[in-house]
């Protein structure tokens, strides 16, 4: 039996079933906001002139804490400040989700690329990509996801990757055509990218910037194998039609889409 879950935004569906999700325009409203950084246990004030911010919003800022996820705890729209005294908010995470998700073990799976697209979910964990120059190299050696033992990784690193996978650190994974991407929870969130073509994996990299295959990559591969097995058993028709899937941890979805929401609804069918 296939179980489905649908998340609704603030408006009721006009017709039976879920409607395509569109993002409301976030018009800038100048403010001074207090931002708490859970990973550091500290709060600081920032100037905002790019977004309409509210308490509970997830943001990224410039300055010493650039790249660290923060949560808005106070918003003041009446102020007069010296701009030289304040760093700015540079990114706001879009945590609105609407669409059909299918149960898949510890994750929820979408076959519609509009529901939990990679760029949206990436913005929950990571700031906009920087212009820092990086070098990437590929050995062009592939292997099939069912034969993960062919992945050239040191045993001790593979064991650590298995521990990450077993502790549900694979927060998100998607395959869009032949492009695969994942987000792994470590000391900070890490991005894993790979090519996926007819079951073969090539060119896997991680932005932890190791000079060798890492535990985050191995955890992502294990998550990919598990998700594809679930899809093959339960949702093969949906995947074959879309040539796309994205899987998001249930706990991550609940944390980011519901914890700070006072209005909305959830439909189980």
Secondary structure, 3 states (H helix, E strand, C coil): CCCEEEEECCCCCCCCCCCCCCCCCCCCCCEEEEEEECCCCEEEEEEECCCCCCCCCEEEECCCCCCCCEEEEEEECCCCCCHHHCCEEEEECCCCCCEEEEEECCEEEECCCCCCCHHHHHHHHCCCCCCCCCCCCCCCCCEEHHHHHHCCCCHHHHHHHHHHHHCCCEEEEEEECCEEEEEEECCCEEEEEEEEECCEEEEEEECCCCCCCCHHHHHHHHHHHHHHHHHHHHCHHHHHHHCEEEEEEHHHHHHHHCCCCCCCEEEEC
